[in-house]
Amino acid sequence: ELRWLFAVEGSRNGIWDWDISTGEVFLSDRWKEMIGYAPDELAGVFQTWETRLHPDDRDIVLDALQEYVSGKSKEFESVHRLRHREGHYVWVLDRGMLVDWDPQGRPTRMIGIHMDVSESAKNHAAINELVDQSVTGRKMLPDVFMARLSQFLTQGNSSGQWGALLLVEVDRLGLVATLNSHELERLLTQVAARLSSYFTENITVGRLESGDFVLLAKDLAIDASVAARRALALASELRQVIARPFHYGHHHFELSANVGICLLDSIETLDPALVMRRAELAALSAKQPGQAGCAFYHAEMDLRQSRDEQLQQELQAALQQDSMTLMFQPVMNAHSELVSAEVLTRWYRADGEFIPPAEFVALAEQGGMIAELDFWVANRVCQFIQTSHAQGRSLPTLTLNISVFSFGQADFVDVLIALVKEHGIAANQLGIELNEAALLMQPQFVAERVSKLVDAGIGIVLDHFGSGSSALSCLANQPLVAVKLDMSCIDSLATMPQRVKALIVSAQQFNLHVVAKGVESPQHYQAFVEFGCDGYQGYLFSRALNQADFIQLVCPCPLLRSV
């Protein structure tokens, strides 16, 4: 204990040691110093800490502590304010852990540390500003951070050392719908405090209004390749730090982040806005598959961005002009009977160039148009179903691919349900396909929206089943109607058939229909039949059909013959 005390005191962090059964608390000299008291002042009791909590923080902090002590959460970490002797409040990052229990298993002792995150020398002004900044604040970085970045770019890089600007984009899917603006701000303040207290003196932290963060890392190395490796290591460390659970009231959040890296050499003098732009381009690239959430800026990104911006403008125009095309990919049963169809979107530019769906969907997500795209598809499909019903055609269930970004928007499900009701769509006539990322957001957020969809008669299909590691929890916890196997299962038929069989059996245990995708050969079909699939989708049965051909498949016209 003496060694631990010496180590923590040497780091200038305050420590506390709480005897839960008696309420006695040991408060270190540094702990008292943080709030303006001498070593021989303040009583060593729980109320000394509790009564100094800011009124707006008190209930949240005490609830988080109680949840940890009672075993409902795995760790205790809180960012809150303590009243200083002079009357103002000091922001602290408080971490604690249980270390002793009685014979009945009840916790008896807890130790922890306090880090002052409001008066940290390296981030004093930036932290003060981000604490005061609201979600609706400026769209620029705090002035203090920009000033430091500008100073580093013009004069602070004269040592010949490479630096780096890292843009950290925190994934906030579900957060906006789960938390109000004040709660979201407090959660992001916890993220900021954790970052500011974690990293060393040569790193400065700032924050964007969206909840994204930037770090300026100085003096990484003289050699560019060494600096790049250290910047990448720092980016990986950032993602790990943010991934540690956050607790806010009764909510538990496990966040993820993508990091864009712009290396800064000692020769080129760049404008701070240009450096920020390059880091943003790298962050966009970090979201792509195979990047592991981290990416470096390189010159080709500028050329790519110019094309992307042009395509985004054209995509917006295509949606407004209703010039995109719907296609229908049939799903057959083992008797080659049509049971449903997946609705796909195709886009051809004015010059005839075909833009692959994966590309324009990514552009829509990056440009904030993905919900508009998904609503456009939903509206067109509802119109098609309504018209077909009026003309006496009976269509199979049509399923829409819904982006996780659309599903994560607060009002998306309500607007979709209103659209279905407006067109008088019958129950089970329309379904949506979601990947597991959408269903693994905050449980309360997902449960509320899934319940509304089910009540409205909109079936939910889990798409890309087998591509991730957590889909089994989706099977157990969500009222799905079917799963669609990921396309990787086609390759696994030859290399690891037992994996495919295990996936199918696991879904069938929950009485779910299993659809095999990408079935292009009789061999594929036979293997999936033997494994017990219920539906089959792929070129062996049919390519994606335009609306006229799909109608012909659903209601074939009688052949004319001469008499």
Backbone hydrogen bonds, N-H to C=O, Kabsch-Sander energy under -0.5 kcal/mol:
donor,donor_aa,acceptor,acceptor_aa,energy
5,L,1,E,-2.8
6,F,2,L,-2.5
7,A,3,R,-2.4
8,V,4,W,-2.4
9,E,5,L,-2.5
10,G,6,F,-2.1
11,S,7,A,-0.9
11,S,8,V,-0.7
12,R,9,E,-1.6
13,N,8,V,-1.6
14,G,114,H,-1.8
16,W,112,G,-2.3
17,D,26,F,-1.8
18,W,110,M,-3.4
19,D,17,D,-0.5
19,D,24,E,-3.2
20,I,18,W,-1.0
20,I,108,T,-1.6
21,S,108,T,-0.7
23,G,19,D,-2.6
25,V,44,G,-2.1
26,F,17,D,-3.0
27,L,25,V,-0.6
28,S,15,I,-2.4
32,K,28,S,-2.0
33,E,29,D,-2.5
34,M,30,R,-1.9
35,I,31,W,-0.6
35,I,32,K,-1.0
36,G,33,E,-1.8
37,Y,32,K,-2.4
41,E,38,A,-1.9
45,V,43,A,-1.8
46,F,23,G,-2.0
48,T,45,V,-1.4
49,W,45,V,-0.6
49,W,46,F,-0.9
50,E,46,F,-2.3
51,T,47,Q,-2.6
52,R,49,W,-1.1
53,L,50,E,-1.3
54,H,81,R,-1.9
57,D,54,H,-1.6
58,R,54,H,-1.9
59,D,55,P,-0.5
61,V,57,D,-2.6
62,L,58,R,-2.7
63,D,59,D,-2.3
64,A,60,I,-2.1
65,L,61,V,-2.3
66,Q,62,L,-2.5
67,E,63,D,-2.4
68,Y,64,A,-1.7
69,V,65,L,-2.7
70,S,66,Q,-2.4
71,G,68,Y,-1.3
72,K,67,E,-2.3
73,S,67,E,-1.3
76,F,96,G,-1.0
77,E,75,E,-0.6
78,S,94,D,-2.4
80,H,78,S,-0.6
80,H,92,V,-1.9
82,L,90,V,-2.4
83,R,52,R,-2.4
84,H,88,H,-3.9
85,R,35,I,-2.2
87,G,84,H,-2.0
90,V,82,L,-2.8
92,V,80,H,-2.9
93,L,115,M,-2.7
94,D,78,S,-3.3
94,D,92,V,-0.6
95,R,93,L,-0.5
95,R,113,I,-2.2
96,G,76,F,-1.9
97,M,111,I,-2.8
99,V,109,R,-2.3
100,D,109,R,-1.2
102,D,106,R,-2.8
105,G,102,D,-2.5
108,T,100,D,-2.6
109,R,100,D,-1.4
110,M,18,W,-2.1
111,I,97,M,-2.3
112,G,16,W,-2.3
113,I,95,R,-2.5
114,H,14,G,-3.0
115,M,93,L,-2.2
117,V,91,W,-1.4
117,V,115,M,-0.8
118,S,91,W,-1.0
123,N,120,S,-0.8
124,H,120,S,-1.1
127,I,123,N,-3.1
128,N,124,H,-2.1
129,E,125,A,-2.1
130,L,126,A,-2.4
131,V,127,I,-2.3
132,D,128,N,-1.6
133,Q,129,E,-1.4
137,G,134,S,-1.8
146,M,142,P,-2.2
147,A,143,D,-2.5
148,R,144,V,-2.0
149,L,145,F,-2.7
150,S,146,M,-2.7
151,Q,147,A,-2.4
152,F,148,R,-2.3
153,L,149,L,-2.4
154,T,150,S,-1.7
155,Q,151,Q,-2.7
156,G,151,Q,-2.3
157,N,152,F,-0.7
158,S,155,Q,-1.2
160,G,157,N,-1.3
162,W,221,A,-3.7
163,G,264,L,-3.1
164,A,217,A,-2.2
165,L,262,C,-2.5
166,L,164,A,-0.5
166,L,215,L,-2.7
167,L,165,L,-0.5
167,L,260,G,-2.6
168,V,166,L,-0.6
168,V,213,F,-3.9
169,E,167,L,-0.7
169,E,258,N,-3.0
170,V,168,V,-0.7
171,D,256,S,-3.1
172,R,170,V,-0.6
174,G,408,G,-0.6
175,L,172,R,-1.6
176,V,172,R,-0.9
178,T,174,G,-1.6
179,L,175,L,-3.0
184,L,180,N,-2.8
185,E,181,S,-2.1
186,R,182,H,-2.1
187,L,183,E,-2.3
188,L,184,L,-2.5
189,T,185,E,-2.0
190,Q,186,R,-1.8
191,V,187,L,-1.8
192,A,188,L,-2.5
193,A,189,T,-2.8
194,R,190,Q,-2.4
195,L,191,V,-2.4
196,S,192,A,-2.8
197,S,193,A,-1.9
198,Y,194,R,-1.2
199,F,195,L,-1.7
203,I,200,T,-1.5
204,T,216,L,-1.8
206,G,214,V,-2.5
208,L,212,D,-3.2
211,G,208,L,-1.7
213,F,168,V,-2.6
214,V,206,G,-2.3
215,L,166,L,-2.2
216,L,204,T,-2.3
217,A,164,A,-2.9
217,A,215,L,-0.7
218,K,202,N,-2.4
218,K,216,L,-0.6
220,L,162,W,-3.0
221,A,162,W,-0.8
227,A,223,D,-2.3
228,A,224,A,-2.4
229,R,225,S,-2.0
230,R,226,V,-2.3
231,A,227,A,-2.5
232,L,228,A,-2.4
233,A,229,R,-2.3
234,L,230,R,-2.4
235,A,231,A,-2.4
236,S,232,L,-2.3
237,E,233,A,-2.2
238,L,234,L,-2.5
239,R,235,A,-2.0
240,Q,236,S,-1.7
241,V,237,E,-2.6
242,I,238,L,-2.4
243,A,239,R,-1.5
244,R,240,Q,-0.8
244,R,241,V,-0.7
246,F,253,F,-2.9
248,Y,251,H,-2.3
251,H,248,Y,-2.5
253,F,246,F,-3.1
255,L,242,I,-0.7
255,L,253,F,-0.6
258,N,169,E,-2.1
259,V,293,G,-3.2
260,G,167,L,-2.5
261,I,295,A,-2.7
262,C,165,L,-2.4
263,L,261,I,-0.5
264,L,163,G,-2.9
270,L,268,E,-0.7
274,L,271,D,-0.6
275,V,271,D,-2.0
276,M,272,P,-2.4
277,R,273,A,-2.2
278,R,274,L,-2.3
279,A,275,V,-2.2
280,E,276,M,-2.2
281,L,277,R,-2.1
282,A,278,R,-2.2
283,A,279,A,-2.2
284,L,280,E,-2.1
285,S,281,L,-1.9
286,A,282,A,-1.9
287,K,283,A,-0.7
287,K,284,L,-1.0
288,Q,285,S,-1.7
291,Q,288,Q,-1.7
293,G,286,A,-0.8
294,C,291,Q,-1.8
295,A,259,V,-1.8
297,Y,261,I,-2.7
301,M,298,H,-2.2
302,D,299,A,-1.5
303,L,299,A,-0.8
304,R,300,E,-2.2
305,Q,301,M,-2.6
306,S,302,D,-1.8
307,R,303,L,-1.7
308,D,304,R,-2.6
309,E,305,Q,-2.8
310,Q,306,S,-1.7
311,L,307,R,-2.7
312,Q,308,D,-2.5
313,Q,309,E,-1.8
314,E,310,Q,-2.1
315,L,311,L,-2.8
316,Q,312,Q,-2.2
317,A,313,Q,-1.9
318,A,314,E,-2.5
319,L,315,L,-2.1
320,Q,316,Q,-2.1
321,Q,317,A,-2.4
322,D,319,L,-0.7
323,S,318,A,-2.4
325,T,346,R,-2.5
327,M,344,L,-2.7
328,F,545,L,-2.7
329,Q,342,E,-2.9
331,V,340,S,-2.7
332,M,536,Y,-2.8
333,N,337,E,-1.9
336,S,333,N,-2.1
339,V,331,V,-2.8
340,S,331,V,-1.3
341,A,397,T,-2.1
342,E,329,Q,-2.5
343,V,399,T,-2.9
344,L,327,M,-3.1
346,R,325,T,-2.8
347,W,355,I,-0.6
349,R,353,E,-2.9
352,G,349,R,-2.1
355,I,347,W,-2.3
355,I,353,E,-0.5
359,E,356,P,-0.8
360,F,356,P,-2.1
361,V,357,P,-2.6
362,A,358,A,-1.5
363,L,359,E,-2.1
364,A,360,F,-2.2
365,E,361,V,-2.3
366,Q,362,A,-2.6
367,G,363,L,-2.4
368,G,365,E,-0.9
369,M,364,A,-2.9
370,I,364,A,-1.2
373,L,369,M,-2.5
374,D,370,I,-2.7
375,F,371,A,-2.6
376,W,372,E,-2.1
377,V,373,L,-2.2
378,A,374,D,-2.5
379,N,375,F,-2.7
380,R,376,W,-2.3
381,V,377,V,-2.6
382,C,378,A,-2.4
383,Q,379,N,-2.3
384,F,380,R,-2.1
385,I,381,V,-2.7
386,Q,382,C,-2.5
387,T,383,Q,-2.6
388,S,384,F,-2.5
389,H,385,I,-2.4
390,A,386,Q,-2.0
391,Q,387,T,-1.7
392,G,389,H,-1.3
393,R,388,S,-3.0
395,L,393,R,-0.7
397,T,339,V,-0.9
398,L,429,Q,-2.1
399,T,341,A,-2.4
400,L,431,G,-2.4
401,N,343,V,-0.6
402,I,400,L,-0.6
402,I,433,E,-2.2
403,S,401,N,-0.5
407,F,403,S,-2.5
408,G,404,V,-1.5
409,Q,406,S,-1.7
412,F,409,Q,-1.0
415,V,411,D,-2.3
416,L,412,F,-2.4
417,I,413,V,-2.6
418,A,414,D,-2.2
419,L,415,V,-2.0
420,V,416,L,-2.1
421,K,417,I,-2.4
422,E,418,A,-2.4
423,H,419,L,-1.5
424,G,421,K,-1.1
425,I,420,V,-2.2
428,N,457,G,-3.0
429,Q,426,A,-1.6
431,G,398,L,-2.6
432,I,459,G,-2.6
433,E,400,L,-3.5
434,L,432,I,-0.5
434,L,461,V,-2.5
438,A,435,N,-1.3
439,L,435,N,-1.0
440,L,436,E,-1.1
441,M,438,A,-0.8
446,V,442,Q,-2.4
447,A,443,P,-3.0
448,E,444,Q,-1.9
449,R,445,F,-1.5
450,V,446,V,-2.9
451,S,447,A,-2.2
452,K,448,E,-1.5
453,L,449,R,-2.1
454,V,450,V,-2.6
455,D,451,S,-2.4
456,A,452,K,-1.5
457,G,454,V,-1.7
458,I,453,L,-2.6
459,G,430,L,-1.1
459,G,457,G,-0.7
461,V,432,I,-2.8
461,V,459,G,-0.5
462,L,482,A,-2.3
463,D,434,L,-3.1
463,D,461,V,-0.8
465,F,484,K,-3.0
467,S,464,H,-2.0
473,S,470,S,-1.1
474,C,470,S,-0.7
474,C,471,A,-0.5
475,L,471,A,-1.8
476,A,472,L,-1.9
477,N,473,S,-2.1
478,Q,474,C,-2.0
480,L,478,Q,-2.1
481,V,460,I,-2.6
482,A,460,I,-0.9
483,V,513,H,-2.5
484,K,462,L,-2.8
485,L,483,V,-0.5
485,L,515,V,-2.8
486,D,465,F,-2.7
489,C,486,D,-2.0
490,I,487,M,-1.6
491,D,487,M,-0.6
492,S,488,S,-1.8
493,L,489,C,-1.1
493,L,490,I,-0.7
494,A,491,D,-1.1
495,T,491,D,-1.5
496,M,492,S,-2.4
499,R,496,M,-1.3
500,V,496,M,-1.1
501,K,497,P,-2.4
502,A,498,Q,-2.2
503,L,499,R,-2.1
504,I,500,V,-2.2
505,V,501,K,-2.7
506,S,502,A,-2.3
507,A,503,L,-1.8
508,Q,504,I,-2.2
509,Q,505,V,-1.6
510,F,507,A,-1.4
511,N,508,Q,-2.1
512,L,507,A,-1.3
513,H,481,V,-1.3
515,V,483,V,-2.7
516,A,535,G,-2.5
518,G,537,Q,-0.8
519,V,537,Q,-2.0
520,E,518,G,-0.9
525,Y,521,S,-2.2
526,Q,522,P,-2.7
527,A,523,Q,-2.1
528,F,524,H,-2.3
529,V,525,Y,-2.3
530,E,526,Q,-2.3
531,F,527,A,-1.5
532,G,528,F,-0.6
532,G,529,V,-1.1
533,C,528,F,-2.3
534,D,514,V,-2.4
535,G,514,V,-1.9
536,Y,332,M,-2.5
537,Q,516,A,-2.5
540,L,519,V,-2.4
541,F,538,G,-1.5
542,S,538,G,-2.5
545,L,328,F,-2.9
550,F,546,N,-2.4
551,I,547,Q,-2.2
552,Q,548,A,-1.8
553,L,549,D,-1.9
554,V,550,F,-2.4
555,C,551,I,-3.3
